Amino acid sequence: MAKARLYLDHNAGSPLRVEARAAMLAVFERAGNPSSVHAEGRAARASVEAARRQVAALVGAVADRVVFTGGGTEANVTVLSPRLRIGAGEVVVDTLIVGATEHPSVLAGGRFPAERVRRLPVDGDGIARLDALGALLSEERTAGRRALVSVMLANNETGVVQPVAAVAAVARGHGALVHSDAVQAAGRIPVDIAALGVDFLTLSAHKIGGPQGVGAIVLGGDLAAPAPLVTGGGQEKGARAGTQNVAGIAGFGAAAEAARSEVEAGADAARRDRLAAALGGAVLVGAAAERLPQTLCVAVPGVPAETLVIALDLEGAAVSSGAACSSGKVGPSHVLAAMGLSDEIARSAVRISFGWSTADEELERFTDAWRRVMERLAPAVTRAA
């Protein structure tokens, strides 16, 4: 009998959790619009509000500071706005400063025109350069411009964890606002919005075992939700129009609660390091930086990433090259290019990411598959290892 496939692409999307599926099925079994005042509507509203509390708890927030969206990208684009709100007032933001290794939805600048977006360089391990941030912010402040800084908490390709609290401290010293895309971090490492000191966090359900197509903006400080990207109704307190995806939101909440208990338990870093040690012939990207416990980005010089991905796929193992949202793109990853890695390394890098559904036995089977692939594609490297 054929062995089950090995799914090691959790950073692209984690399998739906049993708890999330159960929560969604419970919603599917009944009717009710959460904006309706009758019993069925109130029940739907109760599901949304329960999930809001669960998602808030995942990042140490208060429930009424969570705004549900149609995904992480929508959440990012909504937040990256030249016009933000504090209470009933409006804050005009002149410049957006984004990390050079951000997700494409942030690199694109959200609702900022291209000429008002500046990039923050990273070092060779992919860590945002605080000295460069200070210089950029000083320049903006001297010119009388207010900035919004966006630096992700953990990189989707390399797993490198950014010093977001330090970024926020530098930004605060220059009167700037701060957003952090925590899509890959939440549910994998401890996240506390107050400790990070950011104004906005953005999240996505399907990275932690919830359904696809659901995300959230979490507000910090005294900022109100940004002007809605999706308009036409008063849902989410006017922050995001359209009838809420009740089943998806319920699944998000259940996944967030399950993920929170796993983060508190911890143990994946040791599994990651054992896996890295077993991958003969691989160069580890971002080795000196703090990284997500469940993510490895490795390169085999001389073996194109696409070739390695296909070879592993034929062995029954799913990994990826670059970010899923960038698949089909010609050329090396912008993340690895920003880190200053050689073209040879950048073109041969693959991402291995596991998660809640990954058993130790599966990681052992993957190392066997890796060894077989290396014997075919890079026999000299395999012998040396």
Contacts in CASP RR format, 6 or more apart in sequence:
PFRMAT RR
TARGET T0000
AUTHOR 0000-0000-0000
METHOD contacts of the structure
MODEL  1
MAKARLYLDHNAGSPLRVEARAAMLAVFERAGNPSSVHAEGRAARASVEA
ARRQVAALVGAVADRVVFTGGGTEANVTVLSPRLRIGAGEVVVDTLIVGA
TEHPSVLAGGRFPAERVRRLPVDGDGIARLDALGALLSEERTAGRRALVS
VMLANNETGVVQPVAAVAAVARGHGALVHSDAVQAAGRIPVDIAALGVDF
LTLSAHKIGGPQGVGAIVLGGDLAAPAPLVTGGGQEKGARAGTQNVAGIA
GFGAAAEAARSEVEAGADAARRDRLAAALGGAVLVGAAAERLPQTLCVAV
PGVPAETLVIALDLEGAAVSSGAACSSGKVGPSHVLAAMGLSDEIARSAV
RISFGWSTADEELERFTDAWRRVMERLAPAVTRAA
3 316 0 8 1.000
3 365 0 8 1.000
5 316 0 8 1.000
5 317 0 8 1.000
5 318 0 8 1.000
6 316 0 8 1.000
6 317 0 8 1.000
6 318 0 8 1.000
6 362 0 8 1.000
6 365 0 8 1.000
6 366 0 8 1.000
6 369 0 8 1.000
7 15 0 8 1.000
7 318 0 8 1.000
7 357 0 8 1.000
7 358 0 8 1.000
8 317 0 8 1.000
8 318 0 8 1.000
8 319 0 8 1.000
8 352 0 8 1.000
8 353 0 8 1.000
8 354 0 8 1.000
8 358 0 8 1.000
8 362 0 8 1.000
8 366 0 8 1.000
9 318 0 8 1.000
9 319 0 8 1.000
9 320 0 8 1.000
9 324 0 8 1.000
9 351 0 8 1.000
9 353 0 8 1.000
10 207 0 8 1.000
10 294 0 8 1.000
10 353 0 8 1.000
10 354 0 8 1.000
10 355 0 8 1.000
10 356 0 8 1.000
10 358 0 8 1.000
11 156 0 8 1.000
11 157 0 8 1.000
11 159 0 8 1.000
11 184 0 8 1.000
11 207 0 8 1.000
11 295 0 8 1.000
11 320 0 8 1.000
11 323 0 8 1.000
11 324 0 8 1.000
11 351 0 8 1.000
11 353 0 8 1.000
12 320 0 8 1.000
12 323 0 8 1.000
12 324 0 8 1.000
12 353 0 8 1.000
13 206 0 8 1.000
13 207 0 8 1.000
13 209 0 8 1.000
13 212 0 8 1.000
13 324 0 8 1.000
14 206 0 8 1.000
14 207 0 8 1.000
14 208 0 8 1.000
14 209 0 8 1.000
14 210 0 8 1.000
14 355 0 8 1.000
14 356 0 8 1.000
14 357 0 8 1.000
15 209 0 8 1.000
15 356 0 8 1.000
15 357 0 8 1.000
16 209 0 8 1.000
16 210 0 8 1.000
16 211 0 8 1.000
17 209 0 8 1.000
17 210 0 8 1.000
17 254 0 8 1.000
17 255 0 8 1.000
17 258 0 8 1.000
17 356 0 8 1.000
19 251 0 8 1.000
19 254 0 8 1.000
19 255 0 8 1.000
19 257 0 8 1.000
19 258 0 8 1.000
20 205 0 8 1.000
20 209 0 8 1.000
20 210 0 8 1.000
20 211 0 8 1.000
20 251 0 8 1.000
20 252 0 8 1.000
20 253 0 8 1.000
20 254 0 8 1.000
20 255 0 8 1.000
20 258 0 8 1.000
21 251 0 8 1.000
22 254 0 8 1.000
23 47 0 8 1.000
23 51 0 8 1.000
23 247 0 8 1.000
23 250 0 8 1.000
23 251 0 8 1.000
23 253 0 8 1.000
23 254 0 8 1.000
24 211 0 8 1.000
24 247 0 8 1.000
24 248 0 8 1.000
24 250 0 8 1.000
24 251 0 8 1.000
26 47 0 8 1.000
26 250 0 8 1.000
27 44 0 8 1.000
27 47 0 8 1.000
27 246 0 8 1.000
27 247 0 8 1.000
27 248 0 8 1.000
27 250 0 8 1.000
28 247 0 8 1.000
30 40 0 8 1.000
30 43 0 8 1.000
30 44 0 8 1.000
31 40 0 8 1.000
32 40 0 8 1.000
32 41 0 8 1.000
32 43 0 8 1.000
32 44 0 8 1.000
32 246 0 8 1.000
33 40 0 8 1.000
33 41 0 8 1.000
33 44 0 8 1.000
33 243 0 8 1.000
34 41 0 8 1.000
34 44 0 8 1.000
34 45 0 8 1.000
34 47 0 8 1.000
34 48 0 8 1.000
34 235 0 8 1.000
34 243 0 8 1.000
34 244 0 8 1.000
34 246 0 8 1.000
35 41 0 8 1.000
35 45 0 8 1.000
35 235 0 8 1.000
35 243 0 8 1.000
36 42 0 8 1.000
36 44 0 8 1.000
44 246 0 8 1.000
47 246 0 8 1.000
47 249 0 8 1.000
47 250 0 8 1.000
48 68 0 8 1.000
48 244 0 8 1.000
48 246 0 8 1.000
48 249 0 8 1.000
48 250 0 8 1.000
49 63 0 8 1.000
50 250 0 8 1.000
50 253 0 8 1.000
51 68 0 8 1.000
51 249 0 8 1.000
51 250 0 8 1.000
51 251 0 8 1.000
51 252 0 8 1.000
51 253 0 8 1.000
51 254 0 8 1.000
51 256 0 8 1.000
52 63 0 8 1.000
52 64 0 8 1.000
52 66 0 8 1.000
52 68 0 8 1.000
52 249 0 8 1.000
53 63 0 8 1.000
54 252 0 8 1.000
54 253 0 8 1.000
54 254 0 8 1.000
54 256 0 8 1.000
54 257 0 8 1.000
55 66 0 8 1.000
55 203 0 8 1.000
55 216 0 8 1.000
55 218 0 8 1.000
55 252 0 8 1.000
55 253 0 8 1.000
55 256 0 8 1.000
56 62 0 8 1.000
56 63 0 8 1.000
56 65 0 8 1.000
56 66 0 8 1.000
56 218 0 8 1.000
57 256 0 8 1.000
57 257 0 8 1.000
57 260 0 8 1.000
58 186 0 8 1.000
58 187 0 8 1.000
58 191 0 8 1.000
58 203 0 8 1.000
58 256 0 8 1.000
58 257 0 8 1.000
58 259 0 8 1.000
58 260 0 8 1.000
59 182 0 8 1.000
59 186 0 8 1.000
59 191 0 8 1.000
59 192 0 8 1.000
59 193 0 8 1.000
59 201 0 8 1.000
59 203 0 8 1.000
59 218 0 8 1.000
60 191 0 8 1.000
60 192 0 8 1.000
60 193 0 8 1.000
60 194 0 8 1.000
61 193 0 8 1.000
61 201 0 8 1.000
61 218 0 8 1.000
61 219 0 8 1.000
61 220 0 8 1.000
65 218 0 8 1.000
65 219 0 8 1.000
65 220 0 8 1.000
66 216 0 8 1.000
66 217 0 8 1.000
66 218 0 8 1.000
66 219 0 8 1.000
67 216 0 8 1.000
67 217 0 8 1.000
67 218 0 8 1.000
67 219 0 8 1.000
67 225 0 8 1.000
67 236 0 8 1.000
67 237 0 8 1.000
67 239 0 8 1.000
67 240 0 8 1.000
68 214 0 8 1.000
68 215 0 8 1.000
68 216 0 8 1.000
68 236 0 8 1.000
68 240 0 8 1.000
68 244 0 8 1.000
68 245 0 8 1.000
68 249 0 8 1.000
68 252 0 8 1.000
69 75 0 8 1.000
69 78 0 8 1.000
69 214 0 8 1.000
69 215 0 8 1.000
69 216 0 8 1.000
69 217 0 8 1.000
69 240 0 8 1.000
70 213 0 8 1.000
70 214 0 8 1.000
70 215 0 8 1.000
70 240 0 8 1.000
70 245 0 8 1.000
71 204 0 8 1.000
71 205 0 8 1.000
71 213 0 8 1.000
71 214 0 8 1.000
71 215 0 8 1.000
72 105 0 8 1.000
72 181 0 8 1.000
72 183 0 8 1.000
72 202 0 8 1.000
72 203 0 8 1.000
72 204 0 8 1.000
72 215 0 8 1.000
72 216 0 8 1.000
73 103 0 8 1.000
73 105 0 8 1.000
73 325 0 8 1.000
74 215 0 8 1.000
74 229 0 8 1.000
74 230 0 8 1.000
75 202 0 8 1.000
75 203 0 8 1.000
75 204 0 8 1.000
75 215 0 8 1.000
75 216 0 8 1.000
75 217 0 8 1.000
76 103 0 8 1.000
76 105 0 8 1.000
76 106 0 8 1.000
76 110 0 8 1.000
76 150 0 8 1.000
76 179 0 8 1.000
76 181 0 8 1.000
76 202 0 8 1.000
77 105 0 8 1.000
77 108 0 8 1.000
77 109 0 8 1.000
77 110 0 8 1.000
77 111 0 8 1.000
77 229 0 8 1.000
78 217 0 8 1.000
78 226 0 8 1.000
78 228 0 8 1.000
78 229 0 8 1.000
78 240 0 8 1.000
79 150 0 8 1.000
79 179 0 8 1.000
79 200 0 8 1.000
79 202 0 8 1.000
79 217 0 8 1.000
79 226 0 8 1.000
80 96 0 8 1.000
80 106 0 8 1.000
80 109 0 8 1.000
80 110 0 8 1.000
80 111 0 8 1.000
80 112 0 8 1.000
80 148 0 8 1.000
80 150 0 8 1.000
80 179 0 8 1.000
81 93 0 8 1.000
81 110 0 8 1.000
81 111 0 8 1.000
81 112 0 8 1.000
81 226 0 8 1.000
81 227 0 8 1.000
82 92 0 8 1.000
82 93 0 8 1.000
82 94 0 8 1.000
82 96 0 8 1.000
82 111 0 8 1.000
82 112 0 8 1.000
82 116 0 8 1.000
83 90 0 8 1.000
83 91 0 8 1.000
83 92 0 8 1.000
83 93 0 8 1.000
83 226 0 8 1.000
83 227 0 8 1.000
84 90 0 8 1.000
84 91 0 8 1.000
84 93 0 8 1.000
84 148 0 8 1.000
84 177 0 8 1.000
84 223 0 8 1.000
84 226 0 8 1.000
84 227 0 8 1.000
85 91 0 8 1.000
85 223 0 8 1.000
85 224 0 8 1.000
85 225 0 8 1.000
85 226 0 8 1.000
85 227 0 8 1.000
86 222 0 8 1.000
86 223 0 8 1.000
86 224 0 8 1.000
87 222 0 8 1.000
87 223 0 8 1.000
87 224 0 8 1.000
91 146 0 8 1.000
91 177 0 8 1.000
91 223 0 8 1.000
92 146 0 8 1.000
93 146 0 8 1.000
93 147 0 8 1.000
93 148 0 8 1.000
93 177 0 8 1.000
94 116 0 8 1.000
94 140 0 8 1.000
94 144 0 8 1.000
94 145 0 8 1.000
94 146 0 8 1.000
94 147 0 8 1.000
95 112 0 8 1.000
95 116 0 8 1.000
95 117 0 8 1.000
95 118 0 8 1.000
95 140 0 8 1.000
95 145 0 8 1.000
95 146 0 8 1.000
95 147 0 8 1.000
95 148 0 8 1.000
96 109 0 8 1.000
96 110 0 8 1.000
96 112 0 8 1.000
96 116 0 8 1.000
96 117 0 8 1.000
96 118 0 8 1.000
96 147 0 8 1.000
96 148 0 8 1.000
96 150 0 8 1.000
97 117 0 8 1.000
97 118 0 8 1.000
97 119 0 8 1.000
97 120 0 8 1.000
97 133 0 8 1.000
97 136 0 8 1.000
97 137 0 8 1.000
97 140 0 8 1.000
97 147 0 8 1.000
97 148 0 8 1.000
97 149 0 8 1.000
97 150 0 8 1.000
97 176 0 8 1.000
98 106 0 8 1.000
98 107 0 8 1.000
98 109 0 8 1.000
98 117 0 8 1.000
98 118 0 8 1.000
98 119 0 8 1.000
98 120 0 8 1.000
98 149 0 8 1.000
98 150 0 8 1.000
98 151 0 8 1.000
99 106 0 8 1.000
99 107 0 8 1.000
99 119 0 8 1.000
99 120 0 8 1.000
99 121 0 8 1.000
99 122 0 8 1.000
99 128 0 8 1.000
99 150 0 8 1.000
99 151 0 8 1.000
99 152 0 8 1.000
100 119 0 8 1.000
100 120 0 8 1.000
100 121 0 8 1.000
100 122 0 8 1.000
100 334 0 8 1.000
100 338 0 8 1.000
101 122 0 8 1.000
101 126 0 8 1.000
101 152 0 8 1.000
101 155 0 8 1.000
101 157 0 8 1.000
101 158 0 8 1.000
101 160 0 8 1.000
101 334 0 8 1.000
101 335 0 8 1.000
101 338 0 8 1.000
101 339 0 8 1.000
102 150 0 8 1.000
102 151 0 8 1.000
102 152 0 8 1.000
102 181 0 8 1.000
103 152 0 8 1.000
103 156 0 8 1.000
103 181 0 8 1.000
103 183 0 8 1.000
103 323 0 8 1.000
103 325 0 8 1.000
104 323 0 8 1.000
104 325 0 8 1.000
104 326 0 8 1.000
105 181 0 8 1.000
105 325 0 8 1.000
106 150 0 8 1.000
106 152 0 8 1.000
106 181 0 8 1.000
107 334 0 8 1.000
109 117 0 8 1.000
111 229 0 8 1.000
118 136 0 8 1.000
120 128 0 8 1.000
120 129 0 8 1.000
120 132 0 8 1.000
120 133 0 8 1.000
120 136 0 8 1.000
120 149 0 8 1.000
120 151 0 8 1.000
121 128 0 8 1.000
121 129 0 8 1.000
121 132 0 8 1.000
121 338 0 8 1.000
122 128 0 8 1.000
122 129 0 8 1.000
122 338 0 8 1.000
122 339 0 8 1.000
123 129 0 8 1.000
123 339 0 8 1.000
124 286 0 8 1.000
124 339 0 8 1.000
124 340 0 8 1.000
124 341 0 8 1.000
125 160 0 8 1.000
125 286 0 8 1.000
125 287 0 8 1.000
125 288 0 8 1.000
125 289 0 8 1.000
125 339 0 8 1.000
126 155 0 8 1.000
126 158 0 8 1.000
126 160 0 8 1.000
126 286 0 8 1.000
126 289 0 8 1.000
126 335 0 8 1.000
126 338 0 8 1.000
126 339 0 8 1.000
127 160 0 8 1.000
127 162 0 8 1.000
127 163 0 8 1.000
127 289 0 8 1.000
128 151 0 8 1.000
128 162 0 8 1.000
128 163 0 8 1.000
128 167 0 8 1.000
130 163 0 8 1.000
130 166 0 8 1.000
130 167 0 8 1.000
130 170 0 8 1.000
133 149 0 8 1.000
133 167 0 8 1.000
133 170 0 8 1.000
133 171 0 8 1.000
134 170 0 8 1.000
134 174 0 8 1.000
136 147 0 8 1.000
137 147 0 8 1.000
137 149 0 8 1.000
137 170 0 8 1.000
137 171 0 8 1.000
137 173 0 8 1.000
137 174 0 8 1.000
137 175 0 8 1.000
137 176 0 8 1.000
138 174 0 8 1.000
140 146 0 8 1.000
140 147 0 8 1.000
140 174 0 8 1.000
140 176 0 8 1.000
141 147 0 8 1.000
141 174 0 8 1.000
141 175 0 8 1.000
146 175 0 8 1.000
146 176 0 8 1.000
146 177 0 8 1.000
147 171 0 8 1.000
147 174 0 8 1.000
147 175 0 8 1.000
147 176 0 8 1.000
147 177 0 8 1.000
148 176 0 8 1.000
148 177 0 8 1.000
148 178 0 8 1.000
148 179 0 8 1.000
149 167 0 8 1.000
149 168 0 8 1.000
149 171 0 8 1.000
149 176 0 8 1.000
149 177 0 8 1.000
149 178 0 8 1.000
149 179 0 8 1.000
150 178 0 8 1.000
150 179 0 8 1.000
150 180 0 8 1.000
150 181 0 8 1.000
151 162 0 8 1.000
151 164 0 8 1.000
151 167 0 8 1.000
151 178 0 8 1.000
151 180 0 8 1.000
152 162 0 8 1.000
152 180 0 8 1.000
152 181 0 8 1.000
152 182 0 8 1.000
152 183 0 8 1.000
152 184 0 8 1.000
152 185 0 8 1.000
153 161 0 8 1.000
153 162 0 8 1.000
153 164 0 8 1.000
153 180 0 8 1.000
153 181 0 8 1.000
153 182 0 8 1.000
153 184 0 8 1.000
153 185 0 8 1.000
153 186 0 8 1.000
153 191 0 8 1.000
153 196 0 8 1.000
153 201 0 8 1.000
154 160 0 8 1.000
154 161 0 8 1.000
154 162 0 8 1.000
154 182 0 8 1.000
154 184 0 8 1.000
154 185 0 8 1.000
154 188 0 8 1.000
154 189 0 8 1.000
154 291 0 8 1.000
154 292 0 8 1.000
154 295 0 8 1.000
155 161 0 8 1.000
155 162 0 8 1.000
155 184 0 8 1.000
155 335 0 8 1.000
156 183 0 8 1.000
156 184 0 8 1.000
156 323 0 8 1.000
157 297 0 8 1.000
157 322 0 8 1.000
157 323 0 8 1.000
157 333 0 8 1.000
157 335 0 8 1.000
157 336 0 8 1.000
157 349 0 8 1.000
157 351 0 8 1.000
158 285 0 8 1.000
158 286 0 8 1.000
158 289 0 8 1.000
158 291 0 8 1.000
158 295 0 8 1.000
158 297 0 8 1.000
158 335 0 8 1.000
158 336 0 8 1.000
158 339 0 8 1.000
158 351 0 8 1.000
159 184 0 8 1.000
159 291 0 8 1.000
159 292 0 8 1.000
159 295 0 8 1.000
159 297 0 8 1.000
160 286 0 8 1.000
160 289 0 8 1.000
160 290 0 8 1.000
160 291 0 8 1.000
161 185 0 8 1.000
161 189 0 8 1.000
161 289 0 8 1.000
161 290 0 8 1.000
161 291 0 8 1.000
161 292 0 8 1.000
162 180 0 8 1.000
164 178 0 8 1.000
164 180 0 8 1.000
164 196 0 8 1.000
164 197 0 8 1.000
164 198 0 8 1.000
165 195 0 8 1.000
165 196 0 8 1.000
165 197 0 8 1.000
167 178 0 8 1.000
167 180 0 8 1.000
168 178 0 8 1.000
168 196 0 8 1.000
168 197 0 8 1.000
168 198 0 8 1.000
171 177 0 8 1.000
171 178 0 8 1.000
172 178 0 8 1.000
172 197 0 8 1.000
177 199 0 8 1.000
177 200 0 8 1.000
177 223 0 8 1.000
178 197 0 8 1.000
178 198 0 8 1.000
178 199 0 8 1.000
178 200 0 8 1.000
179 198 0 8 1.000
179 199 0 8 1.000
179 200 0 8 1.000
179 201 0 8 1.000
179 202 0 8 1.000
180 196 0 8 1.000
180 198 0 8 1.000
180 200 0 8 1.000
180 201 0 8 1.000
180 202 0 8 1.000
181 201 0 8 1.000
181 202 0 8 1.000
182 191 0 8 1.000
182 201 0 8 1.000
182 202 0 8 1.000
182 203 0 8 1.000
183 202 0 8 1.000
183 203 0 8 1.000
183 204 0 8 1.000
183 207 0 8 1.000
184 207 0 8 1.000
184 292 0 8 1.000
184 295 0 8 1.000
185 191 0 8 1.000
185 292 0 8 1.000
186 201 0 8 1.000
186 203 0 8 1.000
186 207 0 8 1.000
186 208 0 8 1.000
186 256 0 8 1.000
186 259 0 8 1.000
187 208 0 8 1.000
187 256 0 8 1.000
187 259 0 8 1.000
187 260 0 8 1.000
187 262 0 8 1.000
187 263 0 8 1.000
188 208 0 8 1.000
188 259 0 8 1.000
188 263 0 8 1.000
188 268 0 8 1.000
188 292 0 8 1.000
188 293 0 8 1.000
188 294 0 8 1.000
188 355 0 8 1.000
189 263 0 8 1.000
189 292 0 8 1.000
189 293 0 8 1.000
190 263 0 8 1.000
190 264 0 8 1.000
191 201 0 8 1.000
193 201 0 8 1.000
193 218 0 8 1.000
193 220 0 8 1.000
194 220 0 8 1.000
197 220 0 8 1.000
198 220 0 8 1.000
199 219 0 8 1.000
199 220 0 8 1.000
199 221 0 8 1.000
199 223 0 8 1.000
200 217 0 8 1.000
200 218 0 8 1.000
200 219 0 8 1.000
200 220 0 8 1.000
200 223 0 8 1.000
200 226 0 8 1.000
201 217 0 8 1.000
201 218 0 8 1.000
201 220 0 8 1.000
202 215 0 8 1.000
202 216 0 8 1.000
202 217 0 8 1.000
202 218 0 8 1.000
203 215 0 8 1.000
203 216 0 8 1.000
203 217 0 8 1.000
203 218 0 8 1.000
204 213 0 8 1.000
204 214 0 8 1.000
204 215 0 8 1.000
204 216 0 8 1.000
205 211 0 8 1.000
205 212 0 8 1.000
205 213 0 8 1.000
205 214 0 8 1.000
205 215 0 8 1.000
205 248 0 8 1.000
205 251 0 8 1.000
205 252 0 8 1.000
205 253 0 8 1.000
205 255 0 8 1.000
205 256 0 8 1.000
206 212 0 8 1.000
206 213 0 8 1.000
206 214 0 8 1.000
208 255 0 8 1.000
208 256 0 8 1.000
208 259 0 8 1.000
208 356 0 8 1.000
209 255 0 8 1.000
209 258 0 8 1.000
209 259 0 8 1.000
209 356 0 8 1.000
210 248 0 8 1.000
210 251 0 8 1.000
210 252 0 8 1.000
210 253 0 8 1.000
210 254 0 8 1.000
210 255 0 8 1.000
211 247 0 8 1.000
211 248 0 8 1.000
211 251 0 8 1.000
211 252 0 8 1.000
213 245 0 8 1.000
213 248 0 8 1.000
214 245 0 8 1.000
214 248 0 8 1.000
214 249 0 8 1.000
214 251 0 8 1.000
214 252 0 8 1.000
215 252 0 8 1.000
216 252 0 8 1.000
217 225 0 8 1.000
217 226 0 8 1.000
217 239 0 8 1.000
219 225 0 8 1.000
225 236 0 8 1.000
225 237 0 8 1.000
225 238 0 8 1.000
225 239 0 8 1.000
225 240 0 8 1.000
226 239 0 8 1.000
228 238 0 8 1.000
228 239 0 8 1.000
228 240 0 8 1.000
228 241 0 8 1.000
229 240 0 8 1.000
230 240 0 8 1.000
230 241 0 8 1.000
230 242 0 8 1.000
231 241 0 8 1.000
232 241 0 8 1.000
232 242 0 8 1.000
233 241 0 8 1.000
233 242 0 8 1.000
234 241 0 8 1.000
234 242 0 8 1.000
235 241 0 8 1.000
235 242 0 8 1.000
235 243 0 8 1.000
235 244 0 8 1.000
236 244 0 8 1.000
258 356 0 8 1.000
259 356 0 8 1.000
262 356 0 8 1.000
266 293 0 8 1.000
267 293 0 8 1.000
268 293 0 8 1.000
268 294 0 8 1.000
268 354 0 8 1.000
268 355 0 8 1.000
269 293 0 8 1.000
271 293 0 8 1.000
271 294 0 8 1.000
271 354 0 8 1.000
271 360 0 8 1.000
271 363 0 8 1.000
272 291 0 8 1.000
272 293 0 8 1.000
272 294 0 8 1.000
272 295 0 8 1.000
272 296 0 8 1.000
272 354 0 8 1.000
274 363 0 8 1.000
275 296 0 8 1.000
275 352 0 8 1.000
275 363 0 8 1.000
275 366 0 8 1.000
275 367 0 8 1.000
276 282 0 8 1.000
276 284 0 8 1.000
276 296 0 8 1.000
276 298 0 8 1.000
278 367 0 8 1.000
278 370 0 8 1.000
279 296 0 8 1.000
279 298 0 8 1.000
279 367 0 8 1.000
279 370 0 8 1.000
280 370 0 8 1.000
280 371 0 8 1.000
280 374 0 8 1.000
280 381 0 8 1.000
280 382 0 8 1.000
280 385 0 8 1.000
281 300 0 8 1.000
281 374 0 8 1.000
281 378 0 8 1.000
281 381 0 8 1.000
281 382 0 8 1.000
281 384 0 8 1.000
281 385 0 8 1.000
282 298 0 8 1.000
282 299 0 8 1.000
282 300 0 8 1.000
283 298 0 8 1.000
283 299 0 8 1.000
283 300 0 8 1.000
283 301 0 8 1.000
283 345 0 8 1.000
284 296 0 8 1.000
284 297 0 8 1.000
284 298 0 8 1.000
285 297 0 8 1.000
285 298 0 8 1.000
285 299 0 8 1.000
285 336 0 8 1.000
285 339 0 8 1.000
285 341 0 8 1.000
285 345 0 8 1.000
285 349 0 8 1.000
286 297 0 8 1.000
286 339 0 8 1.000
292 353 0 8 1.000
294 353 0 8 1.000
294 354 0 8 1.000
294 355 0 8 1.000
294 358 0 8 1.000
295 351 0 8 1.000
295 352 0 8 1.000
295 353 0 8 1.000
296 351 0 8 1.000
296 352 0 8 1.000
296 353 0 8 1.000
297 349 0 8 1.000
297 350 0 8 1.000
297 351 0 8 1.000
297 352 0 8 1.000
298 349 0 8 1.000
298 350 0 8 1.000
298 352 0 8 1.000
299 305 0 8 1.000
299 341 0 8 1.000
299 345 0 8 1.000
299 346 0 8 1.000
299 348 0 8 1.000
299 349 0 8 1.000
299 350 0 8 1.000
300 308 0 8 1.000
300 348 0 8 1.000
300 374 0 8 1.000
300 377 0 8 1.000
300 378 0 8 1.000
300 381 0 8 1.000
301 344 0 8 1.000
301 345 0 8 1.000
301 348 0 8 1.000
302 344 0 8 1.000
302 348 0 8 1.000
302 378 0 8 1.000
303 348 0 8 1.000
303 377 0 8 1.000
303 378 0 8 1.000
304 347 0 8 1.000
304 348 0 8 1.000
305 321 0 8 1.000
305 322 0 8 1.000
305 347 0 8 1.000
305 348 0 8 1.000
305 349 0 8 1.000
305 350 0 8 1.000
306 321 0 8 1.000
307 377 0 8 1.000
308 319 0 8 1.000
308 321 0 8 1.000
308 348 0 8 1.000
308 350 0 8 1.000
308 373 0 8 1.000
308 377 0 8 1.000
309 319 0 8 1.000
309 320 0 8 1.000
309 321 0 8 1.000
309 350 0 8 1.000
311 373 0 8 1.000
311 376 0 8 1.000
311 377 0 8 1.000
312 318 0 8 1.000
312 319 0 8 1.000
312 350 0 8 1.000
312 369 0 8 1.000
312 370 0 8 1.000
312 373 0 8 1.000
315 369 0 8 1.000
315 372 0 8 1.000
315 373 0 8 1.000
316 369 0 8 1.000
317 365 0 8 1.000
317 366 0 8 1.000
317 369 0 8 1.000
317 370 0 8 1.000
319 350 0 8 1.000
319 351 0 8 1.000
319 352 0 8 1.000
319 353 0 8 1.000
320 327 0 8 1.000
320 350 0 8 1.000
320 351 0 8 1.000
320 353 0 8 1.000
321 327 0 8 1.000
321 333 0 8 1.000
321 349 0 8 1.000
321 350 0 8 1.000
321 351 0 8 1.000
322 333 0 8 1.000
322 335 0 8 1.000
322 349 0 8 1.000
322 350 0 8 1.000
322 351 0 8 1.000
323 333 0 8 1.000
323 335 0 8 1.000
326 333 0 8 1.000
331 347 0 8 1.000
332 343 0 8 1.000
332 346 0 8 1.000
332 347 0 8 1.000
332 349 0 8 1.000
333 346 0 8 1.000
333 349 0 8 1.000
336 345 0 8 1.000
336 346 0 8 1.000
336 349 0 8 1.000
337 346 0 8 1.000
341 349 0 8 1.000
352 366 0 8 1.000
354 362 0 8 1.000
354 363 0 8 1.000
371 382 0 8 1.000
374 381 0 8 1.000
374 382 0 8 1.000
374 385 0 8 1.000
375 382 0 8 1.000
END
